[in-house]
Amino acid sequence: MLSAKDQIEVWKKVTSTSQLLDAVSNMNSTDVREISALRKTWSAEEVRVAIELVRARKSALGRLDHADSVVGDVEGVQQSSSSAVAKWKANRFKDCAQIIDLCCGIGGDLLHLSDKATGVDIDPLRCWMAKQNTGKEVSCEDVREFRGVANATILLDPSRRDATGKRLDLDNMQPNIAEVQTISANAVGGCVKLSPAIECEDVAGIGDCREVEFIEDRGRVTQGIVWFNSLATANTEVTATSLTSGQTISGSINPPRVSSEFGSWLFEANPALERAKLHGTLAHKFELWEPAFGLGLLCGNTHFKSSWFTSFEVLETTPLRLEKVAAALGNLNAGEVEVKTRGGVIDPNDWQNKLQQPANNSNERLTVFALRLAKKRIALITRRLKL
């Protein structure tokens, strides 16, 4: 096992050796013969690092603005905020005098913070990577022992996976939730990056006041952010942000009313809106209801336009049996069929394959929602409305 210093030296050499990186980019990295051929010119460790770097850059495509030049390993890139999310968060820090990125990793967030922002990480190699990617000052320290947060605004990103890749809960992440609370108590304000699965009550000890924000990027909720003290929005419990549509909504959790009936329309909320539990706020505004508590889907009798929702016109309701649904789709002259479900009622991919209809000139694409409401299993056959 190489020392941290020796690892950094290998990475320095590899990142500056374009011939090796070009060779790796053009080879099959699982081909033993091709790897052996490279080892005739470069060491086994240099070849290993080159393969890791090329893979990391490929995984960064579409996520990081500087994907083709990023310096990092695959895990570091995967743990890094996408450029879109990092820029969104950095905007809230724009007026802060002193900013420290704790557990900065390869520097995905640090890159987009102000020029005076600094980073801290416990891993010497990751500190070096962050310096290469950002050109900013990075200290190699354990954030639990770091004493520089007084009078600073911080961004803290605890490690939420162990060495095997297993997800860690709040009590076992590093630093853990109690340590995060201690660190945040010494800062002016800032944010803590956590799992999208967090609940508001889980983070009640972070700061004197806080706001939980759920961020959707390219159709997925990628981060749950706890803004606290100086960077928390006053009188705001939760915020949903869609980077796809460029909109944000804030407020307090207000569940939609529940009714077992179905209307003429079904509305699927943006995942950030649903995760923030703010879909109820808009449900009350547009006179919508939830057919079962916690289902997430909303029903209504009047269509409206909102980029927070995808709209589906309800064409037919049938018992959730494959032959019944197939017959209904045939009667509706369906072609391509999309299948969605909630709560794992069925295997949507399996049903989707089985429900495809023979093609003809008048076919249209329909969407089937497979749902369980109390003891009933039903299918809603719908037409997606194009905005």
Secondary structure, 3 states (H helix, E strand, C coil): CCCHHHHHHHHHHHHCCHHHHHHHHCCCCCCHHHHHHHCCCCCHHHHHHHHHHHHHHHHHCCCCCCCCCCCCCHHHHHHCCCHHHHHHHHHHCCCCCCEEEECCCCCCCHHHCCCCCEEEECCHHHHHHHHHHHCCCEEECCCCCCCCCCCCEEEECCECECCCCCECCCCCCECCHHHHHHHHHCCCEEEEEECCCCCHHHHCCCCCCEEEEEEEECCEEEEEEEEEECCCCCCCCEEEEECCCCEEEEECCCCCCECCCCCCEEEEECHHHHHCCCHHHHHHHCCCEECCCCCCEEEECCCCCCCCEEEEEEEEEEECCHHHHHHHHHHCCEEEEEEEECCCCCCHHHHHHHHCCCCCCCCEEEEEEEEEECCEEEEEEEEECCC
